[in-house]
């Protein structure tokens, strides 16, 4: 009798323990799922915030302009010119686009602004293809060894990333490529370039942070000449053209 009671009590104890364990596991999973949902919601929120600048950027500004100013007139063209200039299209290119737009509006007697969006898109595409088509692109045409390309521009325009892509193209063509890390000002810039060099299967020349950029370039070019590299791609620090000391630094590099 006592043995049966002990047995039953043991079974009940085991069942209680199992129930508690299952409850803990289920509760933990719910918390984990809830955490993942919160992270997902936060991730979606971060993504939306990141894309906000793109959504309200260049193309959206043009779309809104054409939407809220349905008639083609001087005021519309002035606003369009402002959008193009503030998007760093450049004065000369902006002038070409607007002149072409005026000609087609006059020739086809277009009065509704919505009808010129396709023209703008097509005209900008043609301008880019004229400069960067395979036939007209001198970047990849090598006449002198080493073929040296110096990348310059303001902060954050993608110089280092572009070097990685260009290096990959040259390596695909079987060229021996050397990258020179002449951006010695921005923290970790040489390390970032080294990552791109590894991805593109190219070599890299770099020195310590804070080194004189022109000295880095001089040594790198010397290495390229001595070891017969086909292509040299030089990364530089971001700079504004209005900063005289930085522009003088570029002159020294050249």
Residue pairs with C-beta under 8 A, 6 or more apart in sequence:
57 87
58 83
58 87
61 83
61 87
62 80
62 83
62 117
62 120
63 117
65 76
65 79
65 80
65 83
65 113
66 113
66 114
66 116
66 117
67 114
69 75
69 76
69 79
69 113
70 112
70 113
70 114
71 111
71 112
71 113
72 105
72 110
72 111
72 112
72 113
72 116
76 113
77 98
77 101
77 102
80 98
80 101
81 94
81 98
84 93
84 94
84 97
84 98
85 91
85 94
89 97
93 127
96 127
97 120
97 123
97 124
97 127
100 119
100 123
101 116
101 119
101 120
101 123
104 110
104 116
104 119
105 116
110 116
130 136
131 137
139 149
139 166
140 169
140 170
140 173
142 175
142 230
142 231
145 228
145 229
145 230
146 178
146 221
146 224
146 225
146 228
146 229
146 230
146 231
146 232
147 230
147 231
147 232
148 221
148 224
148 231
148 232
148 234
149 166
149 231
149 232
149 233
149 234
150 234
150 236
150 253
150 254
151 159
151 160
151 162
151 163
151 233
151 234
151 235
151 236
152 159
152 236
152 239
152 250
153 159
153 238
154 238
154 239
154 240
155 238
155 239
156 238
157 238
159 183
159 235
159 236
159 238
160 183
160 189
160 192
160 193
160 196
160 235
161 196
163 179
163 193
163 196
163 233
163 235
164 193
164 196
164 197
164 199
164 200
166 233
167 177
167 179
167 196
167 197
167 200
167 202
167 231
167 233
168 199
168 200
170 177
170 202
170 230
170 231
171 177
171 200
171 201
171 202
175 230
175 231
176 203
176 228
176 229
176 230
176 231
177 200
177 202
177 203
177 229
177 230
177 231
177 232
177 233
178 202
178 203
178 204
178 205
178 220
178 223
178 224
178 227
178 229
178 231
178 232
178 233
179 193
179 196
179 197
179 202
179 203
179 204
179 205
179 232
179 233
179 234
179 235
180 204
180 205
180 206
180 216
180 217
180 220
180 221
180 232
180 233
180 234
180 235
181 189
181 190
181 193
181 194
181 204
181 205
181 206
181 207
181 216
181 235
182 213
182 214
182 216
182 217
182 220
182 234
182 235
182 236
182 237
182 253
183 189
183 190
183 193
183 213
183 235
183 236
183 237
183 238
184 190
184 207
184 208
184 209
184 210
184 211
184 212
184 213
184 216
184 237
185 210
185 213
185 237
186 237
186 238
187 209
189 235
189 237
190 204
190 206
190 209
193 204
193 206
193 235
194 204
194 206
196 202
197 203
197 204
202 233
203 229
205 216
205 219
205 220
205 223
206 216
207 215
207 216
207 219
213 236
213 237
213 249
213 252
213 253
214 249
214 252
214 253
217 234
217 253
220 232
220 234
221 232
223 229
224 232
234 253
236 250
236 253
237 246
239 246
239 247
239 249
239 250
240 246
241 247
